[in-house]
Amino acid sequence: MDKAQIWQILQTISDPEIPVVSLVEMGIVREVEVEGEAVTVTITPTFAGCPAMRVMQEDIVRSLKGQGATQVQVKTQIAPAWTSDWISEEARLKLKAFGLAPPLKHDGDLNIILLDIARCPRCNSRNTRLQNNFGSTLCRSIYTCNNCKEPFEQFKAI
């Protein structure tokens, strides 16, 4: 099994908390190494204490072994820290279609993050208000759209 095949398999593994995007699209899978029969996949969690880490690791091992890999190791790398800028453009579109406002790209400029106004994923309005900084997971905030009156979550810019 070569790197290209492994990346293709990894592309099919959904994020356990957001099943419409893959771990690759979310920028969680950082690197793939192949040495003989040994495959090592390096991942960076969205948060150091991400509760889905074990599920992601198990899904990676199960998927690769299911496609013929005999030795699979998943390494966790926390530096550099994951950033929402690593989310692919395709994943951002999928997040919006799923009803989850994608995070603003910030290139490390924290002023942009603090001033960001969430765009409603349903009606595209910027006339929204933050309801709670803590959504259903650590990486989401809860908003309400003042135009269509619908609540929604935004993936935090990190």
OpenMM code with the backbone's topology and positions (N, CA, C; nanometers):
from openmm import Vec3, app, unit

residues = "MET ASP LYS ALA GLN ILE TRP GLN ILE LEU GLN THR ILE SER ASP PRO GLU ILE PRO VAL VAL SER LEU VAL GLU MET GLY ILE VAL ARG GLU VAL GLU VAL GLU GLY GLU ALA VAL THR VAL THR ILE THR PRO THR PHE ALA GLY CYS PRO ALA MET ARG VAL MET GLN GLU ASP ILE VAL ARG SER LEU LYS GLY GLN GLY ALA THR GLN VAL GLN VAL LYS THR GLN ILE ALA PRO ALA TRP THR SER ASP TRP ILE SER GLU GLU ALA ARG LEU LYS LEU LYS ALA PHE GLY LEU ALA PRO PRO LEU LYS HIS ASP GLY ASP LEU ASN ILE ILE LEU LEU ASP ILE ALA ARG CYS PRO ARG CYS ASN SER ARG ASN THR ARG LEU GLN ASN ASN PHE GLY SER THR LEU CYS ARG SER ILE TYR THR CYS ASN ASN CYS LYS GLU PRO PHE GLU GLN PHE LYS ALA ILE".split()
positions = [
    Vec3(0.0855, -0.1172, 0.0000),
    Vec3(0.0000, 0.0000, 0.0000),
    Vec3(0.0904, 0.1239, 0.0000),
    Vec3(0.0661, 0.2152, -0.0947),
    Vec3(0.1495, 0.3358, -0.1009),
    Vec3(0.0769, 0.4556, -0.0374),
    Vec3(0.1500, 0.5678, -0.0267),
    Vec3(0.0938, 0.6867, 0.0399),
    Vec3(-0.0339, 0.7360, -0.0263),
    Vec3(-0.0361, 0.7370, -0.1587),
    Vec3(-0.1548, 0.7867, -0.2293),
    Vec3(-0.2779, 0.7038, -0.1942),
    Vec3(-0.2627, 0.5716, -0.1874),
    Vec3(-0.3745, 0.4843, -0.1514),
    Vec3(-0.4198, 0.5118, -0.0083),
    Vec3(-0.3237, 0.5314, 0.0793),
    Vec3(-0.3564, 0.5580, 0.2201),
    Vec3(-0.4325, 0.6892, 0.2327),
    Vec3(-0.3854, 0.7937, 0.1636),
    Vec3(-0.4562, 0.9226, 0.1681),
    Vec3(-0.5984, 0.9080, 0.1153),
    Vec3(-0.6179, 0.8273, 0.0108),
    Vec3(-0.7526, 0.8053, -0.0428),
    Vec3(-0.8429, 0.7389, 0.0606),
    Vec3(-0.7889, 0.6422, 0.1331),
    Vec3(-0.8671, 0.5750, 0.2375),
    Vec3(-0.8989, 0.6731, 0.3492),
    Vec3(-0.7997, 0.7506, 0.3910),
    Vec3(-0.8206, 0.8472, 0.4989),
    Vec3(-0.9264, 0.9511, 0.4611),
    Vec3(-0.9340, 0.9839, 0.3338),
    Vec3(-1.0318, 1.0812, 0.2848),
    Vec3(-1.1752, 1.0325, 0.3064),
    Vec3(-1.1923, 0.9010, 0.3251),
    Vec3(-1.3272, 0.8448, 0.3435),
    Vec3(-1.3685, 0.8355, 0.4900),
    Vec3(-1.2785, 0.8689, 0.5820),
    Vec3(-1.3092, 0.8572, 0.7247),
    Vec3(-1.3694, 0.9881, 0.7740),
    Vec3(-1.4934, 0.9802, 0.8168),
    Vec3(-1.5668, 1.0995, 0.8610),
    Vec3(-1.5220, 1.1450, 0.9990),
    Vec3(-1.5305, 1.2751, 1.0194),
    Vec3(-1.5112, 1.3312, 1.1525),
    Vec3(-1.6263, 1.2776, 1.2382),
    Vec3(-1.5967, 1.2187, 1.3545),
    Vec3(-1.7042, 1.1603, 1.4357),
    Vec3(-1.8091, 1.2609, 1.4828),
    Vec3(-1.7717, 1.3875, 1.4949),
    Vec3(-1.8666, 1.4883, 1.5433),
    Vec3(-1.9353, 1.5636, 1.4300),
    Vec3(-1.8762, 1.5586, 1.3099),
    Vec3(-1.9341, 1.6268, 1.1939),
    Vec3(-1.9223, 1.5302, 1.0751),
    Vec3(-2.0149, 1.4374, 1.0631),
    Vec3(-2.0001, 1.3282, 0.9658),
    Vec3(-1.9984, 1.3680, 0.8188),
    Vec3(-2.0283, 1.4922, 0.7867),
    Vec3(-2.0289, 1.5333, 0.6454),
    Vec3(-1.8900, 1.5705, 0.5941),
    Vec3(-1.7911, 1.5758, 0.6836),
    Vec3(-1.6539, 1.6085, 0.6425),
    Vec3(-1.5586, 1.4994, 0.6892),
    Vec3(-1.4506, 1.4821, 0.6155),
    Vec3(-1.3522, 1.3807, 0.6517),
    Vec3(-1.2453, 1.4391, 0.7436),
    Vec3(-1.1718, 1.3505, 0.8073),
    Vec3(-1.0600, 1.3926, 0.8921),
    Vec3(-0.9547, 1.4666, 0.8105),
    Vec3(-0.9398, 1.4272, 0.6841),
    Vec3(-0.8439, 1.4958, 0.5956),
    Vec3(-0.8942, 1.6362, 0.5645),
    Vec3(-1.0220, 1.6487, 0.5284),
    Vec3(-1.0781, 1.7805, 0.4962),
    Vec3(-1.0727, 1.8756, 0.6149),
    Vec3(-1.0839, 1.8215, 0.7355),
    Vec3(-1.0785, 1.9046, 0.8565),
    Vec3(-0.9350, 1.9442, 0.8921),
    Vec3(-0.8373, 1.8874, 0.8237),
    Vec3(-0.6976, 1.9200, 0.8528),
    Vec3(-0.6457, 1.8470, 0.9748),
    Vec3(-0.7176, 1.7459, 1.0200),
    Vec3(-0.6767, 1.6694, 1.1381),
    Vec3(-0.5645, 1.5717, 1.1029),
    Vec3(-0.5735, 1.5092, 0.9856),
    Vec3(-0.4654, 1.4206, 0.9413),
    Vec3(-0.3533, 1.5082, 0.8876),
    Vec3(-0.2374, 1.4969, 0.9491),
    Vec3(-0.1251, 1.5841, 0.9147),
    Vec3(-0.0216, 1.5171, 0.8246),
    Vec3(0.0015, 1.3875, 0.8471),
    Vec3(0.1109, 1.3225, 0.7749),
    Vec3(0.0865, 1.1727, 0.7661),
    Vec3(0.1398, 1.1134, 0.6597),
    Vec3(0.1366, 0.9689, 0.6413),
    Vec3(0.2780, 0.9237, 0.6101),
    Vec3(0.3235, 0.8222, 0.6815),
    Vec3(0.4553, 0.7636, 0.6560),
    Vec3(0.4367, 0.6146, 0.6309),
    Vec3(0.5119, 0.5633, 0.5337),
    Vec3(0.5089, 0.4206, 0.5025),
    Vec3(0.6522, 0.3701, 0.5030),
    Vec3(0.6772, 0.2692, 0.5861),
    Vec3(0.8075, 0.2029, 0.5895),
    Vec3(0.7827, 0.0540, 0.5829),
    Vec3(0.8028, -0.0029, 0.4651),
    Vec3(0.7743, -0.1452, 0.4465),
    Vec3(0.6266, -0.1708, 0.4675),
    Vec3(0.5944, -0.2557, 0.5645),
    Vec3(0.4553, -0.2887, 0.5962),
    Vec3(0.3947, -0.1950, 0.7001),
    Vec3(0.4773, -0.1090, 0.7590),
    Vec3(0.4309, -0.0220, 0.8676),
    Vec3(0.3775, 0.1109, 0.8135),
    Vec3(0.2572, 0.1469, 0.8558),
    Vec3(0.1947, 0.2735, 0.8201),
    Vec3(0.1786, 0.3550, 0.9477),
    Vec3(0.2255, 0.4785, 0.9433),
    Vec3(0.2071, 0.5694, 1.0569),
    Vec3(0.1298, 0.6904, 1.0078),
    Vec3(0.0200, 0.7194, 1.0757),
    Vec3(-0.0627, 0.8357, 1.0433),
    Vec3(-0.0518, 0.9322, 1.1612),
    Vec3(-0.0158, 1.0556, 1.1314),
    Vec3(-0.0059, 1.1571, 1.2356),
    Vec3(-0.1277, 1.2472, 1.2286),
    Vec3(-0.1923, 1.2644, 1.3448),
    Vec3(-0.3105, 1.3497, 1.3517),
    Vec3(-0.2911, 1.4578, 1.4575),
    Vec3(-0.3584, 1.5691, 1.4362),
    Vec3(-0.3597, 1.6786, 1.5333),
    Vec3(-0.5057, 1.7059, 1.5682),
    Vec3(-0.5422, 1.6905, 1.6961),
    Vec3(-0.6811, 1.7139, 1.7349),
    Vec3(-0.7173, 1.8616, 1.7281),
    Vec3(-0.8458, 1.8888, 1.7104),
    Vec3(-0.8913, 2.0277, 1.7078),
    Vec3(-0.8725, 2.0937, 1.8440),
    Vec3(-0.8813, 2.0158, 1.9495),
    Vec3(-0.8530, 2.0603, 2.0857),
    Vec3(-0.7696, 1.9514, 2.1519),
    Vec3(-0.6767, 1.9888, 2.2396),
    Vec3(-0.5906, 1.8903, 2.3064),
    Vec3(-0.6723, 1.7849, 2.3795),
    Vec3(-0.7850, 1.8216, 2.4356),
    Vec3(-0.8695, 1.7269, 2.5095),
    Vec3(-0.9886, 1.6796, 2.4284),
    Vec3(-0.9766, 1.6762, 2.2977),
    Vec3(-1.0887, 1.6393, 2.2101),
    Vec3(-1.1439, 1.5020, 2.2498),
    Vec3(-1.2728, 1.4945, 2.2850),
    Vec3(-1.3310, 1.3671, 2.3277),
    Vec3(-1.3424, 1.2647, 2.2148),
    Vec3(-1.3269, 1.3054, 2.0912),
    Vec3(-1.3404, 1.2132, 1.9781),
    Vec3(-1.2064, 1.1530, 1.9338),
    Vec3(-1.0982, 1.1855, 2.0033),
    Vec3(-0.9661, 1.1362, 1.9620),
    Vec3(-0.9604, 0.9846, 1.9515),
    Vec3(-1.0097, 0.9164, 2.0513),
    Vec3(-1.0021, 0.7697, 2.0499),
    Vec3(-1.0803, 0.7117, 1.9321),
    Vec3(-1.1966, 0.7678, 1.9056),
    Vec3(-1.2783, 0.7208, 1.7937),
    Vec3(-1.2041, 0.7439, 1.6621),
    Vec3(-1.1425, 0.8625, 1.6469),
    Vec3(-1.0671, 0.8904, 1.5242),
    Vec3(-0.9534, 0.7903, 1.5056),
    Vec3(-0.8788, 0.7656, 1.6122),
    Vec3(-0.7677, 0.6704, 1.6046),
    Vec3(-0.8172, 0.5315, 1.5664),
    Vec3(-0.9238, 0.4869, 1.6303),
    Vec3(-0.9793, 0.3541, 1.6010),
    Vec3(-1.0312, 0.3461, 1.4576),
    Vec3(-1.0969, 0.4517, 1.4105),
    Vec3(-1.1482, 0.4534, 1.2727),
    Vec3(-1.0348, 0.4453, 1.1713),
    Vec3(-0.9253, 0.5151, 1.1985),
    Vec3(-0.8103, 0.5131, 1.1078),
    Vec3(-0.7513, 0.3726, 1.1017),
    Vec3(-0.7266, 0.3129, 1.2178),
    Vec3(-0.6690, 0.1784, 1.2225),
    Vec3(-0.7618, 0.0791, 1.1533),
    Vec3(-0.8901, 0.0822, 1.1871),
    Vec3(-0.9870, -0.0115, 1.1294),
    Vec3(-0.9954, 0.0038, 0.9765),
    Vec3(-1.0012, 0.1268, 0.9291),
    Vec3(-1.0142, 0.1499, 0.7846),
    Vec3(-0.8907, 0.1042, 0.7080),
    Vec3(-0.7739, 0.1374, 0.7598),
    Vec3(-0.6508, 0.0986, 0.6889),
    Vec3(-0.6284, -0.0519, 0.6933),
    Vec3(-0.6523, -0.1132, 0.8084),
    Vec3(-0.6381, -0.2596, 0.8167),
    Vec3(-0.7432, -0.3287, 0.7304),
    Vec3(-0.8612, -0.2709, 0.7225),
    Vec3(-0.9665, -0.3265, 0.6389),
    Vec3(-0.9344, -0.3219, 0.4908),
    Vec3(-0.8412, -0.2351, 0.4543),
    Vec3(-0.7986, -0.2241, 0.3144),
    Vec3(-0.6637, -0.2909, 0.2900),
    Vec3(-0.6155, -0.3673, 0.3886),
    Vec3(-0.4958, -0.4479, 0.3658),
    Vec3(-0.3695, -0.4074, 0.4394),
    Vec3(-0.3705, -0.2957, 0.5086),
    Vec3(-0.2516, -0.2574, 0.5859),
    Vec3(-0.2380, -0.3549, 0.7026),
    Vec3(-0.1151, -0.3982, 0.7291),
    Vec3(-0.0961, -0.4953, 0.8368),
    Vec3(-0.0517, -0.4306, 0.9676),
    Vec3(0.0276, -0.3255, 0.9589),
    Vec3(0.0754, -0.2564, 1.0785),
    Vec3(0.0367, -0.1094, 1.0680),
    Vec3(-0.0480, -0.0644, 1.1582),
    Vec3(-0.0935, 0.0752, 1.1547),
    Vec3(-0.0718, 0.1373, 1.2920),
    Vec3(-0.0071, 0.2518, 1.2920),
    Vec3(0.0118, 0.3285, 1.4147),
    Vec3(-0.0436, 0.4687, 1.3910),
    Vec3(-0.1147, 0.5211, 1.4901),
    Vec3(-0.1650, 0.6574, 1.4834),
    Vec3(-0.0927, 0.7379, 1.5903),
    Vec3(-0.0217, 0.8396, 1.5463),
    Vec3(0.0489, 0.9280, 1.6390),
    Vec3(-0.0299, 1.0577, 1.6530),
    Vec3(-0.0303, 1.1110, 1.7743),
    Vec3(-0.0946, 1.2387, 1.7994),
    Vec3(0.0127, 1.3447, 1.8148),
    Vec3(-0.0022, 1.4516, 1.7386),
    Vec3(0.0913, 1.5638, 1.7425),
    Vec3(0.0131, 1.6885, 1.7830),
    Vec3(0.0523, 1.7519, 1.8922),
    Vec3(-0.0226, 1.8697, 1.9372),
    Vec3(0.0489, 2.0016, 1.9072),
    Vec3(0.1708, 1.9934, 1.8542),
    Vec3(0.2428, 2.1149, 1.8152),
    Vec3(0.2944, 2.0958, 1.6729),
    Vec3(0.2638, 2.1865, 1.5827),
    Vec3(0.1845, 2.3058, 1.6076),
    Vec3(0.0381, 2.2694, 1.6337),
    Vec3(-0.0261, 2.3543, 1.7108),
    Vec3(-0.1664, 2.3328, 1.7444),
    Vec3(-0.2526, 2.3432, 1.6190),
    Vec3(-0.3587, 2.2628, 1.6166),
    Vec3(-0.4538, 2.2673, 1.5051),
    Vec3(-0.5140, 2.4070, 1.4961),
    Vec3(-0.5394, 2.4517, 1.3767),
    Vec3(-0.6070, 2.5785, 1.3538),
    Vec3(-0.7202, 2.5566, 1.2548),
    Vec3(-0.8274, 2.6307, 1.2719),
    Vec3(-0.9409, 2.6188, 1.1803),
    Vec3(-0.9038, 2.6617, 1.0387),
    Vec3(-0.7911, 2.7290, 1.0226),
    Vec3(-0.7432, 2.7622, 0.8872),
    Vec3(-0.7072, 2.6365, 0.8085),
    Vec3(-0.6843, 2.5250, 0.8765),
    Vec3(-0.6501, 2.3989, 0.8094),
    Vec3(-0.7716, 2.3311, 0.7471),
    Vec3(-0.8916, 2.3790, 0.7750),
    Vec3(-1.0122, 2.3216, 0.7151),
    Vec3(-1.0124, 2.3573, 0.5667),
    Vec3(-1.0296, 2.2569, 0.4822),
    Vec3(-1.0273, 2.2798, 0.3375),
    Vec3(-1.1486, 2.3624, 0.2940),
    Vec3(-1.1364, 2.4231, 0.1765),
    Vec3(-1.2481, 2.5014, 0.1211),
    Vec3(-1.3696, 2.4125, 0.0953),
    Vec3(-1.3442, 2.2912, 0.0469),
    Vec3(-1.4543, 2.1980, 0.0226),
    Vec3(-1.5269, 2.1658, 0.1535),
    Vec3(-1.4508, 2.1465, 0.2608),
    Vec3(-1.5122, 2.1168, 0.3906),
    Vec3(-1.5929, 2.2357, 0.4408),
    Vec3(-1.5463, 2.3564, 0.4159),
    Vec3(-1.6199, 2.4757, 0.4582),
    Vec3(-1.7577, 2.4804, 0.3910),
    Vec3(-1.7617, 2.4449, 0.2638),
    Vec3(-1.8894, 2.4406, 0.1924),
    Vec3(-1.9795, 2.3302, 0.2489),
    Vec3(-1.9204, 2.2162, 0.2812),
    Vec3(-1.9974, 2.1058, 0.3393),
    Vec3(-2.0510, 2.1429, 0.4774),
    Vec3(-1.9710, 2.2127, 0.5569),
    Vec3(-2.0164, 2.2562, 0.6889),
    Vec3(-2.1389, 2.3462, 0.6758),
    Vec3(-2.1312, 2.4414, 0.5819),
    Vec3(-2.2422, 2.5347, 0.5621),
    Vec3(-2.3686, 2.4603, 0.5169),
    Vec3(-2.3534, 2.3664, 0.4232),
    Vec3(-2.4679, 2.2894, 0.3750),
    Vec3(-2.5274, 2.2036, 0.4872),
    Vec3(-2.4451, 2.1640, 0.5818),
    Vec3(-2.4868, 2.0850, 0.6976),
    Vec3(-2.5602, 2.1705, 0.8002),
    Vec3(-2.5512, 2.3037, 0.7859),
    Vec3(-2.6162, 2.3950, 0.8794),
    Vec3(-2.5242, 2.4470, 0.9875),
    Vec3(-2.3947, 2.4289, 0.9688),
    Vec3(-2.2941, 2.4727, 1.0651),
    Vec3(-2.2097, 2.5805, 0.9973),
    Vec3(-2.2171, 2.7029, 1.0499),
    Vec3(-2.1429, 2.8132, 0.9888),
    Vec3(-1.9927, 2.7847, 0.9973),
    Vec3(-1.9231, 2.7896, 0.8846),
    Vec3(-1.7785, 2.7651, 0.8879),
    Vec3(-1.7049, 2.8820, 0.9534),
    Vec3(-1.5883, 2.8540, 1.0101),
    Vec3(-1.5121, 2.9609, 1.0743),
    Vec3(-1.4483, 3.0534, 0.9721),
    Vec3(-1.4245, 3.1745, 1.0130),
    Vec3(-1.3547, 3.2713, 0.9307),
    Vec3(-1.2081, 3.2308, 0.9198),
    Vec3(-1.1495, 3.2464, 0.8020),
    Vec3(-1.0052, 3.2257, 0.7888),
    Vec3(-0.9371, 3.3477, 0.8481),
    Vec3(-0.8379, 3.3248, 0.9319),
    Vec3(-0.7783, 3.4356, 1.0069),
    Vec3(-0.6270, 3.4484, 0.9935),
    Vec3(-0.5597, 3.3457, 0.9442),
    Vec3(-0.4135, 3.3483, 0.9293),
    Vec3(-0.3424, 3.3925, 1.0571),
    Vec3(-0.3993, 3.3584, 1.1724),
    Vec3(-0.3359, 3.3889, 1.3004),
    Vec3(-0.3638, 3.5270, 1.3553),
    Vec3(-0.4421, 3.6081, 1.2848),
    Vec3(-0.4750, 3.7425, 1.3319),
    Vec3(-0.5930, 3.7337, 1.4273),
    Vec3(-0.5645, 3.7385, 1.5570),
    Vec3(-0.6691, 3.7220, 1.6583),
    Vec3(-0.7713, 3.8347, 1.6568),
    Vec3(-0.7351, 3.9524, 1.6071),
    Vec3(-0.8324, 4.0622, 1.5976),
    Vec3(-0.9475, 4.0244, 1.5063),
    Vec3(-0.9185, 3.9543, 1.3989),
    Vec3(-1.0242, 3.9112, 1.3066),
    Vec3(-1.1178, 3.8142, 1.3779),
    Vec3(-1.0603, 3.7231, 1.4557),
    Vec3(-1.1414, 3.6253, 1.5270),
    Vec3(-1.2376, 3.6948, 1.6227),
    Vec3(-1.1881, 3.7927, 1.6968),
    Vec3(-1.2702, 3.8612, 1.7960),
    Vec3(-1.3795, 3.9468, 1.7339),
    Vec3(-1.3555, 3.9970, 1.6142),
    Vec3(-1.4519, 4.0854, 1.5489),
    Vec3(-1.5451, 4.0124, 1.4522),
    Vec3(-1.5248, 3.8828, 1.4369),
    Vec3(-1.6026, 3.8051, 1.3404),
    Vec3(-1.7514, 3.8052, 1.3747),
    Vec3(-1.8319, 3.8237, 1.2731),
    Vec3(-1.9767, 3.8122, 1.2855),
    Vec3(-2.0156, 3.6865, 1.2078),
    Vec3(-2.0814, 3.5957, 1.2743),
    Vec3(-2.1187, 3.4698, 1.2106),
    Vec3(-2.2225, 3.4941, 1.1018),
    Vec3(-2.2014, 3.4322, 0.9881),
    Vec3(-2.2973, 3.4393, 0.8778),
    Vec3(-2.3909, 3.3195, 0.8887),
    Vec3(-2.5205, 3.3444, 0.8857),
    Vec3(-2.6197, 3.2378, 0.8965),
    Vec3(-2.6026, 3.1391, 0.7805),
    Vec3(-2.5885, 3.0098, 0.8114),
    Vec3(-2.5715, 2.9116, 0.7041),
    Vec3(-2.7007, 2.8843, 0.6270),
    Vec3(-2.8138, 2.9319, 0.6787),
    Vec3(-2.9418, 2.9074, 0.6119),
    Vec3(-2.9792, 3.0192, 0.5151),
    Vec3(-2.9721, 3.1464, 0.5621),
    Vec3(-3.0148, 3.2584, 0.4768),
    Vec3(-2.8990, 3.3496, 0.4371),
    Vec3(-2.7788, 3.3204, 0.4882),
    Vec3(-2.6566, 3.3933, 0.4538),
    Vec3(-2.6490, 3.5337, 0.5143),
    Vec3(-2.7371, 3.5655, 0.6060),
    Vec3(-2.7379, 3.6974, 0.6688),
    Vec3(-2.6234, 3.7113, 0.7688),
    Vec3(-2.5721, 3.8344, 0.7792),
    Vec3(-2.4726, 3.8648, 0.8816),
    Vec3(-2.5413, 3.9302, 1.0039),
    Vec3(-2.6722, 3.9413, 0.9974),
    Vec3(-2.7503, 3.9977, 1.1072),
    Vec3(-2.7785, 3.8863, 1.2088),
    Vec3(-2.6742, 3.8497, 1.2825),
    Vec3(-2.6818, 3.7391, 1.3772),
    Vec3(-2.6341, 3.7845, 1.5140),
    Vec3(-2.6676, 3.7062, 1.6150),
    Vec3(-2.6179, 3.7396, 1.7492),
    Vec3(-2.5729, 3.6126, 1.8205),
    Vec3(-2.4663, 3.6273, 1.8952),
    Vec3(-2.4116, 3.5183, 1.9742),
    Vec3(-2.5037, 3.4901, 2.0924),
    Vec3(-2.5427, 3.3650, 2.1084),
    Vec3(-2.6262, 3.3246, 2.2214),
    Vec3(-2.5423, 3.2628, 2.3329),
    Vec3(-2.4425, 3.1848, 2.2903),
    Vec3(-2.3586, 3.1170, 2.3888),
    Vec3(-2.2263, 3.0796, 2.3226),
    Vec3(-2.1160, 3.1086, 2.3896),
    Vec3(-1.9841, 3.0729, 2.3367),
    Vec3(-1.9612, 2.9227, 2.3355),
    Vec3(-2.0460, 2.8486, 2.4052),
    Vec3(-2.0274, 2.7048, 2.4152),
    Vec3(-2.1438, 2.6329, 2.3509),
    Vec3(-2.1142, 2.5629, 2.2412),
    Vec3(-2.2165, 2.4885, 2.1692),
    Vec3(-2.2174, 2.3432, 2.2095),
    Vec3(-2.2605, 2.2582, 2.1187),
    Vec3(-2.2729, 2.1155, 2.1479),
    Vec3(-2.1376, 2.0471, 2.1641),
    Vec3(-2.0324, 2.1084, 2.1110),
    Vec3(-1.8957, 2.0610, 2.1326),
    Vec3(-1.8096, 2.1825, 2.1647),
    Vec3(-1.6887, 2.1589, 2.2132),
    Vec3(-1.5988, 2.2678, 2.2491),
    Vec3(-1.5649, 2.3595, 2.1315),
    Vec3(-1.5719, 2.3064, 2.0118),
    Vec3(-1.5295, 2.3837, 1.8952),
    Vec3(-1.6439, 2.4605, 1.8281),
    Vec3(-1.7586, 2.4730, 1.8946),
    Vec3(-1.8733, 2.5426, 1.8357),
    Vec3(-1.9316, 2.6463, 1.9310),
    Vec3(-1.9909, 2.7505, 1.8721),
    Vec3(-2.0665, 2.8523, 1.9454),
    Vec3(-2.2086, 2.8539, 1.8910),
    Vec3(-2.3031, 2.8991, 1.9734),
    Vec3(-2.4438, 2.9026, 1.9325),
    Vec3(-2.4845, 3.0457, 1.8993),
    Vec3(-2.5469, 3.0625, 1.7838),
    Vec3(-2.5937, 3.1925, 1.7358),
    Vec3(-2.7413, 3.1834, 1.7018),
    Vec3(-2.8036, 3.2984, 1.6859),
    Vec3(-2.9381, 3.3091, 1.6310),
    Vec3(-2.9336, 3.4105, 1.5188),
    Vec3(-3.0016, 3.3799, 1.4106),
    Vec3(-3.0117, 3.4726, 1.2990),
    Vec3(-3.1303, 3.5651, 1.3255),
    Vec3(-3.1060, 3.6957, 1.3207),
    Vec3(-3.2122, 3.7932, 1.3423),
    Vec3(-3.3053, 3.8038, 1.2224),
    Vec3(-3.2614, 3.7599, 1.1040),
    Vec3(-3.3455, 3.7670, 0.9848),
    Vec3(-3.4404, 3.6481, 0.9743),
    Vec3(-3.3845, 3.5269, 0.9720),
    Vec3(-3.4710, 3.4094, 0.9547),
    Vec3(-3.5128, 3.3474, 1.0881),
    Vec3(-3.4591, 3.4037, 1.1984),
    Vec3(-3.4950, 3.3614, 1.3346),
    Vec3(-3.4497, 3.2203, 1.3710),
    Vec3(-3.3653, 3.1608, 1.2891),
    Vec3(-3.3188, 3.0235, 1.3129),
    Vec3(-3.1930, 3.0228, 1.4010),
    Vec3(-3.1869, 2.9313, 1.4966),
    Vec3(-3.0621, 2.9139, 1.5708),
    Vec3(-2.9650, 2.8308, 1.4847),
    Vec3(-2.8367, 2.8496, 1.5071),
    Vec3(-2.7356, 2.7711, 1.4364),
    Vec3(-2.6069, 2.7733, 1.5172),
    Vec3(-2.5190, 2.6824, 1.4840),
    Vec3(-2.3880, 2.6806, 1.5470),
    Vec3(-2.2838, 2.7246, 1.4455),
    Vec3(-2.1796, 2.7870, 1.4974),
    Vec3(-2.0651, 2.8230, 1.4139),
    Vec3(-1.9446, 2.7480, 1.4672),
    Vec3(-1.8699, 2.6909, 1.3760),
    Vec3(-1.7426, 2.6307, 1.4144),
    Vec3(-1.6492, 2.7443, 1.4510),
    Vec3(-1.5901, 2.7384, 1.5694),
    Vec3(-1.5060, 2.8484, 1.6177),
    Vec3(-1.3796, 2.8627, 1.5333),
    Vec3(-1.3426, 2.9863, 1.5100),
    Vec3(-1.2130, 3.0141, 1.4474),
    Vec3(-1.1091, 2.9979, 1.5569),
    Vec3(-1.0176, 2.9082, 1.5339),
    Vec3(-0.9161, 2.8782, 1.6351),
    Vec3(-0.7786, 2.8938, 1.5731),
] * unit.nanometer
topology = app.Topology()
chain = topology.addChain("A")
for resn in residues:
    res = topology.addResidue(resn, chain)
    for name in ("N", "CA", "C"):
        topology.addAtom(name, app.Element.getBySymbol(name[0]), res)
